[in-house]
Amino acid sequence: MRRVVVFMGGPRDATAAVQRTLPGLVETLAEVGVVVPESGRVDSPGGGFSHQPLEAGPIVGWAALRSELDSAPGDSALLVIPGLVRIGSAATHRLAMLAELSALADDVSLVSVVGDQLTLLNDLYLQQVASWRMSKRLAGAVSRLLTNVLLDHETSLRPWYADNRARYAAVPMSGFMAENPVAAVLHAAGVDVPAGLPPATAAAPLRLGPIGVEANRLLSTYLRAEVADFRPDDPGIAAASRVALTRADRLDWCGNTFWGFTRRAAEKVLARYEVSNHRFARAVWGTDWTLPYPLERACTQVDFLDLDVKVIDQVHRFVLAMAEKVSHDLQVTP
């Protein structure tokens, strides 16, 4: 195999779009010499698949993958290993991964998607609230969320783009969804793909809207007080939180409408990343950072007591019903 392209992750919309779009393109890509290996595939929770098991290290799946690619037609292969973006600072693991990838092909290209930190923080907060890991308002949660090293592109990705064992390319999130997401990844790596591939057809992951955030914040607070040894990572509780997200969607409490930043708070957060963003962009794109920040987006947080009486009643019933479900599920779980 002459070339291997590895999609190594990005914001959850980017990763989900690649994983869900890929199955429908396997045959089309094969016709133009791009192999999507079967070895190491695993179904993704939201649909589609990835090659995530390969992230585990130099033993899992690599021998089978090498054997498959040795006999595969075409001159390029595409792997989807989104967990790679998290292991850059683990030098031993990273070097082992690069060694395995280099053994597959003469040319290795790593591609990730990057976005502005305000949008990433807002989405991270929504994930935390929806999974009941967070019960604070965004303003009170920012200091904790900012400890996530993946928000600093220079810090998290420099180990990959500074290493000459592979070529690295970054696709701006702001332009990523404008074309077919798989095509965007391959284009970034310099691989020609058929023109006119359809854009991503998979629905974006559910996001809580302002009322959904407030309802789940209150529910999370209630569960912590009422459920002994409450742990959001418990499989039963994690499953219940997904049910709650579906119920919130049926109540019309979801959608891409929640924005937790005021202009002042947004500017304060951006001051933290301005210098490192420019350094990242100069190293990877050869230009200053030009991705837009959504500074003009109005804050949409709501307060429970300011809601309409009927909505307050809906939230109240939602909290009690989900709390009852969690308690019941934990009691019957062996």
Secondary structure as GFF3:
##gff-version 3
##sequence-region A 1 334
A	DSSP	beta_strand	3	7	.	.	.	ID=ss1
A	DSSP	alpha_helix	12	21	.	.	.	ID=ss2
A	DSSP	three_ten_helix	22	25	.	.	.	ID=ss3
A	DSSP	alpha_helix	26	31	.	.	.	ID=ss4
A	DSSP	beta_strand	34	35	.	.	.	ID=ss5
A	DSSP	beta_strand	42	43	.	.	.	ID=ss6
A	DSSP	beta_strand	49	50	.	.	.	ID=ss7
A	DSSP	three_ten_helix	52	56	.	.	.	ID=ss8
A	DSSP	alpha_helix	62	70	.	.	.	ID=ss9
A	DSSP	beta_strand	76	80	.	.	.	ID=ss10
A	DSSP	three_ten_helix	82	86	.	.	.	ID=ss11
A	DSSP	alpha_helix	91	102	.	.	.	ID=ss12
A	DSSP	beta_strand	107	114	.	.	.	ID=ss13
A	DSSP	alpha_helix	117	130	.	.	.	ID=ss14
A	DSSP	alpha_helix	138	145	.	.	.	ID=ss15
A	DSSP	three_ten_helix	149	151	.	.	.	ID=ss16
A	DSSP	alpha_helix	153	161	.	.	.	ID=ss17
A	DSSP	beta_strand	167	172	.	.	.	ID=ss18
A	DSSP	alpha_helix	173	176	.	.	.	ID=ss19
A	DSSP	alpha_helix	181	188	.	.	.	ID=ss20
A	DSSP	alpha_helix	210	226	.	.	.	ID=ss21
A	DSSP	alpha_helix	235	250	.	.	.	ID=ss22
A	DSSP	alpha_helix	263	284	.	.	.	ID=ss23
A	DSSP	three_ten_helix	304	306	.	.	.	ID=ss24
A	DSSP	alpha_helix	309	332	.	.	.	ID=ss25
###
